[in-house]
Amino acid sequence: MNDVGTMLQAFLVAAGSGAVIGLERQVSASHTSTVLGVRTFTLYALWGAGSGLVADLYGPAAFAAMAVAFAGLLVASYVMSSRAQGDWGTTTEAAAAVTYVIGVIAWSGNAIVAIGLAVGLAALLRAKEPIAEWTGMFTPEDLRALLQFGVITALILPLAPNEDLGPFGAFNPRQIWLMVVFVSAISLVGYVALRLFGQRGLGVTGLLGGLVSSTAVTLGFSRLSRSEERLGAVLAAGIIAASTVMYPRVLTEAFVVAPRLGERLLPAIVAMGLMTGAVAAYWWWRAEKRRHAGAPAVELANPLGLGSALGFGALYAAIVFVSKFLESKVSPDSLQVVGAVSGINDVDAITLSTANLVKDGLDPALGAKVVLLAVVVNSLVKAGLAASLATPRVRNAVALGLVPAAAVGLTFWAFLL
């Protein structure tokens, strides 16, 4: 930098960033010493900016010398203060090192980045007590569950071949295990959400999980309902909410690829979504009412395990096999039958493929029938999965949400399209 105004701005940004971090350190209830406070951290950030100036004037070697000198000062300060106070924690020293880096970033002209990092670091340092409270909610069993999930994700998945094997090419170990990983992730996220936020976290998990796979949410939450029966209302709300998300996802895919198909689907899909959304809201209200009524605390069991993951993998593979078997016995010209069969497993593939056909000249009404039939079948399959895996309470709630919506979809398919 050669412009004096730009140089002063960089030093001011560095000083302000360091002061924000130092203020947090100085007023922190757990930091009783004022030695490393506003003034010290301001100087650390200025040292970083000064290192950038020296590097511009004298080259990388000079910058390295400044960095080594700062590291030496930091180590000496750490040893002296730790011996005096009997506290060998390194949080403040690590924050000081990051403050130095922020000063260097400020000198490079990235003022927004430097300020954002300073504010973020101060917030992280300030979150010591909430973080300690959150981690206190978890047990060694929870850590074992997390490690199991790591095994499922990091060890088994890379070893699974990405090939279509077996009759009809129905068994792709990589794709099957990806679904296992996702369902395990749904269970883990729901478990953590329960620990951190109580029953309220499960509804959000179902809603977000529906953006990727409402079937996986149905399987994960249905399985969880067996071990946590008192969470029936919120688990039902999560399953139905995940299914509700499927409807706007289908509409989005249709409108993006073939707007005429989206226009045909709009009335039926909106009607189905409104019905399931209302039922999900009802069960969410029931869950909230029970929570505010002083429902007893729920003792959560480990939701992850290789045994349950393998069981889901077998179930998913069986569904895919049935889909492939039926598809192989049906003429490709019978698009509605193909749509119904495809809906057993997934609606995204049939929606996108049909939308491309409509774009190439297929009658939009016929395309809408194909997609709508897949959506109806998928809704009924999820109701069936809940019926076979969930508790009676969750099973009935899911049926109440999905079966009437499927009936509405069938009405549109038979008479209105």
C-alpha positions in Angstrom: 0.0 0.0 0.0 1.3 3.4 -0.9 -1.7 5.6 -0.2 -1.5 7.0 3.3 -5.3 7.1 3.7 -5.6 3.4 2.8 -2.8 2.5 5.2 -4.5 4.4 8.1 -7.8 2.7 7.3 -6.1 -0.7 7.5 -4.5 0.1 10.8 -7.8 1.4 12.2 -9.7 -1.7 11.1 -7.0 -3.9 12.7 -7.2 -1.8 15.9 -11.0 -1.9 16.1 -11.0 -5.6 15.4 -8.5 -6.3 18.2 -10.4 -4.1 20.6 -13.6 -6.0 20.1 -11.8 -9.3 20.9 -10.0 -7.7 23.8 -13.1 -6.3 25.3 -14.7 -9.8 25.4 -11.6 -11.2 27.1 -11.5 -8.4 29.6 -15.2 -8.5 30.7 -15.5 -12.3 30.5 -16.6 -13.7 33.8 -14.1 -16.5 33.5 -11.1 -14.2 32.7 -10.1 -12.6 36.0 -6.9 -11.0 34.7 -6.9 -7.7 32.9 -3.4 -8.1 31.5 -4.8 -9.5 28.2 -7.6 -7.1 27.6 -8.6 -4.3 25.2 -5.2 -2.7 25.0 -3.2 -5.9 24.6 -5.4 -7.3 21.8 -5.5 -4.0 20.0 -1.7 -4.1 20.0 -1.8 -7.7 18.8 -3.9 -6.8 15.8 -1.8 -3.8 15.1 1.3 -6.1 15.2 -0.4 -8.2 12.5 -1.1 -5.1 10.3 2.4 -3.9 10.9 3.8 -7.3 9.8 1.9 -6.8 6.5 3.5 -3.4 6.1 7.0 -4.7 6.8 6.4 -7.5 4.3 5.5 -5.0 1.6 8.6 -2.9 2.4 11.2 -5.6 3.0 9.9 -8.9 1.7 8.7 -12.3 3.1 11.8 -12.8 5.3 10.9 -9.6 7.3 7.3 -10.8 7.7 8.6 -14.2 9.0 10.8 -12.4 11.5 7.8 -10.3 12.7 5.6 -13.5 13.0 8.3 -15.4 14.9 8.8 -12.4 17.3 5.0 -12.4 17.9 5.0 -16.1 18.6 7.9 -15.8 21.0 6.1 -13.0 22.9 2.9 -15.0 23.0 4.7 -18.1 24.4 6.5 -16.1 27.0 3.3 -14.4 28.1 1.5 -17.7 28.3 4.2 -19.4 30.4 4.4 -16.4 32.8 0.7 -15.9 33.3 -0.1 -19.6 33.6 2.5 -20.1 36.3 1.2 -17.0 38.2 -2.5 -18.0 38.0 -2.2 -21.8 37.9 -4.4 -21.9 34.8 -2.8 -23.6 31.8 -5.7 -23.1 29.4 -4.8 -21.8 25.9 -8.1 -20.2 24.8 -6.9 -16.6 25.3 -3.5 -17.3 23.6 -5.3 -19.0 20.7 -7.5 -15.9 20.4 -4.4 -13.7 20.4 -2.9 -15.7 17.5 -6.1 -15.3 15.5 -6.1 -11.6 16.4 -2.7 -11.3 14.8 -3.9 -13.0 11.7 -6.9 -10.7 11.6 -4.5 -7.8 11.7 -2.7 -9.2 8.7 -6.0 -9.6 6.8 -6.9 -6.0 7.6 -3.6 -4.9 6.1 -4.4 -6.9 2.9 -7.4 -4.7 2.3 -10.1 -7.2 3.3 -11.7 -5.0 6.0 -15.1 -6.8 5.9 -13.4 -10.2 6.4 -11.3 -8.9 9.2 -14.3 -7.3 11.0 -16.4 -10.4 10.5 -13.8 -12.7 11.9 -13.3 -10.4 14.9 -17.0 -10.3 15.7 -17.3 -14.1 15.1 -14.3 -14.8 17.4 -15.7 -12.6 20.1 -19.1 -14.4 19.9 -17.4 -17.8 20.0 -15.4 -16.8 23.1 -18.5 -15.4 24.7 -20.4 -18.7 24.1 -18.3 -20.6 26.6 -21.1 -21.1 29.1 -23.8 -22.1 26.6 -21.4 -24.6 25.0 -20.6 -26.1 28.3 -24.3 -26.3 29.1 -25.0 -28.0 25.7 -22.2 -30.5 26.0 -23.4 -31.4 29.5 -26.6 -32.7 28.0 -24.7 -35.5 26.2 -23.3 -38.7 27.6 -20.5 -41.2 26.7 -23.2 -43.2 25.0 -23.9 -40.2 22.7 -20.2 -40.1 21.8 -20.4 -43.8 20.9 -23.4 -43.1 18.7 -21.4 -40.4 16.9 -18.5 -42.7 16.4 -20.8 -45.3 14.9 -22.1 -42.7 12.5 -18.6 -41.9 11.6 -17.9 -45.6 10.8 -21.1 -45.8 8.7 -20.1 -42.6 6.8 -16.3 -42.7 6.4 -15.4 -46.4 6.4 -18.1 -48.4 4.7 -19.3 -45.9 2.1 -16.0 -45.6 0.2 -15.6 -49.4 0.1 -19.1 -50.0 -1.4 -18.9 -50.5 -5.2 -20.8 -48.1 -7.4 -22.2 -50.7 -9.7 -25.6 -52.0 -10.6 -25.5 -55.7 -9.5 -27.9 -58.6 -9.3 -31.2 -59.2 -11.2 -32.4 -56.2 -13.2 -29.3 -54.3 -11.9 -31.4 -53.4 -8.9 -28.6 -53.5 -6.3 -26.1 -50.7 -6.3 -24.2 -51.0 -3.0 -23.0 -47.4 -3.1 -26.5 -45.9 -3.7 -28.1 -48.2 -1.1 -25.5 -47.3 1.5 -25.9 -43.6 0.7 -29.5 -43.9 1.8 -28.4 -45.8 4.9 -26.1 -42.9 5.7 -28.9 -40.4 5.2 -31.4 -42.2 7.4 -28.7 -42.5 10.1 -28.1 -38.8 9.7 -31.8 -38.1 10.1 -31.8 -40.1 13.3 -28.7 -38.4 14.6 -29.9 -34.9 13.8 -33.2 -35.7 15.5 -31.4 -37.1 18.6 -29.2 -34.0 18.9 -32.1 -31.7 18.3 -34.0 -33.4 21.1 -31.0 -33.0 23.4 -30.6 -29.4 22.6 -34.1 -28.1 22.0 -36.4 -30.7 23.4 -39.3 -32.1 21.4 -39.5 -28.9 19.3 -36.3 -29.8 17.5 -37.8 -32.9 15.9 -40.4 -31.0 13.9 -37.7 -28.8 12.3 -35.7 -31.9 11.5 -38.5 -33.5 9.7 -39.3 -30.3 7.7 -35.6 -29.9 6.6 -35.1 -33.6 6.0 -38.1 -33.5 3.6 -36.0 -31.3 1.3 -33.9 -34.3 0.6 -35.9 -37.4 1.2 -39.2 -37.5 2.9 -39.0 -41.3 2.7 -35.9 -41.3 4.8 -37.5 -39.1 7.4 -40.5 -41.4 7.5 -38.2 -44.4 8.1 -36.0 -42.7 10.7 -38.8 -41.2 12.7 -41.0 -44.3 12.5 -38.1 -46.3 13.9 -37.5 -43.7 16.6 -41.2 -43.8 17.7 -40.7 -47.4 18.8 -38.2 -46.4 21.4 -39.6 -43.0 22.3 -43.4 -43.6 22.4 -44.1 -40.4 24.3 -42.8 -38.4 21.3 -45.5 -39.7 19.1 -47.2 -36.4 18.3 -44.0 -34.5 17.4 -42.7 -37.5 15.4 -45.9 -37.7 13.5 -45.7 -33.9 12.8 -42.2 -34.4 11.5 -43.1 -37.2 9.2 -46.1 -35.4 7.7 -44.2 -32.1 7.5 -41.4 -33.9 5.5 -44.1 -35.3 3.1 -45.6 -31.9 2.8 -42.2 -30.5 1.6 -42.3 -33.1 -1.2 -45.1 -31.3 -3.0 -43.4 -27.9 -3.5 -40.3 -29.8 -4.5 -42.1 -31.6 -7.3 -43.7 -28.3 -8.4 -40.4 -26.5 -8.5 -38.8 -29.3 -10.6 -41.8 -29.2 -13.0 -41.9 -25.5 -13.4 -38.1 -25.2 -13.9 -38.0 -27.8 -16.7 -41.4 -27.6 -18.3 -43.7 -24.7 -17.1 -46.7 -26.2 -18.9 -46.4 -29.4 -16.8 -46.1 -27.3 -13.6 -49.3 -25.4 -14.5 -51.2 -28.7 -15.0 -49.9 -30.0 -11.7 -50.4 -26.9 -9.6 -54.1 -27.3 -8.5 -53.7 -31.0 -7.4 -50.3 -30.6 -5.7 -51.4 -27.4 -3.9 -54.5 -29.2 -2.6 -52.5 -32.2 -1.4 -49.9 -29.9 0.3 -52.5 -27.9 2.1 -54.2 -31.0 3.5 -51.0 -32.6 4.8 -49.7 -29.2 6.0 -52.9 -28.8 8.1 -52.5 -32.2 9.7 -48.8 -31.6 10.4 -49.7 -28.3 12.1 -52.4 -30.1 14.2 -49.9 -32.7 15.4 -47.4 -30.0 16.1 -50.0 -28.1 18.2 -50.7 -31.3 20.1 -47.0 -31.8 20.7 -46.6 -28.2 22.0 -49.7 -28.5 24.2 -48.2 -31.7 25.8 -44.9 -30.0 26.2 -46.4 -27.0 28.0 -48.6 -29.3 30.1 -45.5 -30.6 31.8 -44.8 -33.8 30.0 -42.2 -35.9 31.8 -38.7 -35.8 30.5 -37.9 -38.4 27.8 -34.9 -40.7 28.4 -33.4 -41.0 24.9 -31.8 -44.2 23.6 -29.0 -44.4 21.1 -30.7 -43.9 17.7 -27.7 -45.2 15.7 -26.3 -48.6 15.3 -24.8 -50.8 12.6 -27.6 -53.4 13.2 -30.4 -51.0 12.5 -28.5 -49.4 9.6 -28.1 -52.8 8.0 -31.8 -53.5 8.5 -32.7 -50.3 6.8 -30.3 -51.1 4.0 -32.0 -54.4 3.4 -35.5 -52.8 3.4 -34.4 -50.1 1.0 -32.8 -52.6 -1.4 -36.0 -54.7 -1.4 -38.0 -51.6 -2.4 -35.6 -50.8 -5.2 -35.7 -54.4 -6.4 -39.5 -54.5 -6.5 -39.4 -51.2 -8.5 -36.9 -52.5 -11.0 -38.7 -55.8 -11.4 -42.0 -54.1 -12.2 -40.4 -51.6 -14.5 -38.8 -54.4 -16.5 -42.2 -56.1 -17.0 -44.0 -53.0 -18.2 -43.8 -51.4 -21.7 -41.9 -48.1 -21.7 -44.9 -46.7 -23.5 -47.1 -47.2 -20.5 -45.9 -44.0 -18.9 -48.6 -43.9 -16.2 -47.7 -47.4 -15.0 -44.0 -46.5 -15.0 -44.9 -43.4 -13.0 -46.8 -45.4 -10.4 -43.9 -47.9 -10.1 -41.3 -45.2 -9.9 -43.3 -43.6 -7.1 -42.6 -46.6 -4.9 -39.1 -45.4 -4.5 -38.8 -41.8 -5.6 -40.6 -38.9 -7.2 -37.8 -36.7 -8.3 -36.5 -38.9 -11.1 -39.9 -39.5 -12.7 -40.8 -35.8 -12.3 -37.7 -34.6 -14.1 -37.8 -37.3 -16.8 -41.5 -36.5 -17.5 -40.9 -32.8 -17.6 -38.2 -33.3 -20.2 -40.7 -35.4 -22.3 -43.3 -32.6 -22.0 -40.7 -30.1 -23.1 -40.1 -32.3 -26.1 -43.8 -32.5 -27.1 -45.6 -34.9 -24.7 -49.1 -33.8 -23.8 -48.8 -31.8 -20.5 -52.1 -33.4 -19.2 -50.6 -36.9 -19.7 -47.4 -35.8 -18.1 -49.3 -34.4 -15.2 -51.1 -37.8 -14.7 -47.7 -39.6 -14.7 -46.2 -37.3 -12.1 -49.3 -37.1 -10.0 -49.6 -40.9 -9.9 -46.0 -41.2 -8.7 -46.7 -38.6 -6.0 -49.9 -40.5 -4.9 -48.1 -43.9 -4.8 -45.1 -42.4 -2.9 -47.5 -40.9 -0.3 -49.2 -44.3 0.2 -45.9 -46.1 0.4 -44.8 -43.7 3.2 -48.1 -44.3 5.0 -47.4 -48.1 4.6 -43.8 -47.7 6.0 -45.2 -45.9 9.0 -47.9 -48.5 9.4 -45.2 -51.3 9.5 -42.5 -49.5 11.5 -44.1 -46.9 13.8 -46.2 -47.2 16.9 -50.0 -47.2 16.5 -50.3 -43.6 17.4 -47.8 -42.4 14.8 -49.2 -44.9 12.3 -52.7 -43.5 12.6 -51.6 -39.9 12.5 -49.5 -40.4 9.4 -52.4 -42.3 7.7 -54.7 -39.4 8.6 -52.3 -37.0 6.9 -51.2 -38.9 3.8 -54.1 -41.2 2.8 -56.7 -38.4 2.4 -54.2 -36.3 0.4 -53.5 -39.3 -1.8 -57.3 -39.7 -2.3 -57.5 -36.1 -3.5 -54.6 -36.7 -5.8 -56.3 -39.8 -7.3 -59.5 -37.7 -7.8 -57.5 -35.1 -9.8 -55.8 -37.9 -11.7 -59.1 -39.7 -12.6 -61.5 -36.8 -13.3 -59.8 -33.4 -13.4 -56.7 -33.9 -15.6 
